[in-house]
Amino acid sequence: MQTHSDIKKYRCAKCSKTFSRMSLLNKHTENCLQQQQQQHVTTSTNHSTADDCTSTTTIVPAAFSL
């Protein structure tokens, strides 16, 4: 009954997803933290790569445009 109920009493502090049981929230919280840490590392890496790419300008003559 608790699992299929529309009442979700437990909310993840990181992503606000809700759960009907504390045990489901606890499982989710472990994964949610790991995913956010991975996204943070990926985002940091992408920022430095993007900055490097945008600082270089390549001019291609119109005759050679694709």
BELZI-V738885 format. One record per pair of residues at least 24 apart in sequence whose ideal C-beta (glycine too) atoms are under 10 Angstrom apart, sorted by the first residue. I is the first residue (numbers start at 1). GAP is how many residues later the second one is. Records with the same first field share a line. If there is no record, write none. Layout:
BEGIN
I: GAP + GAP
END
This chain:
BEGIN
none
END
